[in-house]
Amino acid sequence: EKGGHEYFMLKEIDEQPEALANTLRGHFEAGRIILDEQRISDQDLRDVDKVFVVACGSAYHSGLVAKYAIEHWTRLPVEVELASEFRYRDPVLDRDTLVVAVSQSGETADTLEAVRHAREQKARVLAVCNTNGAQIPRESDAVLYTHAGPEIGVASTKAFLAQIAANYLVGLALAQARGTKYPDEVAREFAELEAMPAAVQKVLSTVDQVRDLGRRISDSKAVLFLGRHVGFPVALEGALKLKELAYMHAEGFAAGELKHGPIALVEEGLPIVVIMPSPKGRAVLHSKLVSNISEIQARGARTIVIAEEGDEAVRPFADELIEIPAVPTLLQPLVSTVPLQVLAAEIARARGYDVDKPRNLAKSVTVE
Ligand code: F6R
């Protein structure tokens, strides 16, 4: 049942190209993005003037990633919020607000309560969910299913990548409804998404190097993760995976915040994982990150750099270099997350932990 893998999580990491392809399949027909269930009118979708993404844990990180794309494509303000905070904060909601509830299980109590609160305030709710007929999609006005297949490992991997893809489809559906993207632009964005399973497959063929690195740093006290732009939520996700699987202190930071505090944590030998933007796609951010890396390296950090193939400028500052294929900037999280999943799993294995069942955690959190 684990398909020759020692753990379900490792199998699920390998299934990510398929999870992405299945999530995209059938959602672009006759030149239009289509949702699975839509119980709101096209006009209501067009009238949306603000988007909230509410979710917990990794699902929340998928929302943070998607914010960049949805705002760019739709020109709508997008706020991403932890469901447990959203619910008790008296958020400003009305019938033109779209609340996107992202949940693999569809049963997460905090997310479900956020959905109920939003609907009481007359907001429209769209569920992004991996489980057919779960409570959250049942109580929503529209649904987009992620077809990642059952996820058994407690740590989310393939569901997370599928959530990003589905959130992007929500963004394209909104852009199409609002006319902020022409049909041929929507088609082009969809085609770029369709190229991602192959890009993820390419990353999977290089995991041996990451596993070797994981074994070599498995006795570290802590690991920091830095990123900018879409690389920032990837840093948060990498840190979460390491906390939950390897029980190691791990934190993700926006690289631009280094000087505002976190750089004080840097000491000799501390591993710091840096997610580099494309040198071509985001040249300004790239050069800022190169200078961040040189600063932490000068203070003794062991730099582990995830960078696009052929990124020569970063090489001198990378104690360890993990290469990922060149993809459009907004889609980079779909490839840059994969080595971080493998790294966390391998560190946990090296420390002797059960990767599928981390201590104190449940797959589905049905109490608030
Ligand atoms: C982390 C992880 C959790 C879930 C969170 C939300 O690896 O799996 O953080 O992402 O509990 O769960 P769902 O998506 O089922 O609402």
Boltz pocket constraint, residues with backbone or C-beta under 6 A from the ligand:
constraints:
  - pocket:
      binder: B
      contacts: [[A, 56], [A, 57], [A, 58], [A, 59], [A, 60], [A, 102], [A, 103], [A, 104], [A, 105], [A, 106], [A, 107], [A, 108], [A, 111], [A, 154], [A, 155], [A, 156], [A, 157], [A, 240], [A, 241], [A, 244], [A, 362], [A, 363], [A, 364], [A, 365]]
      max_distance: 6.0
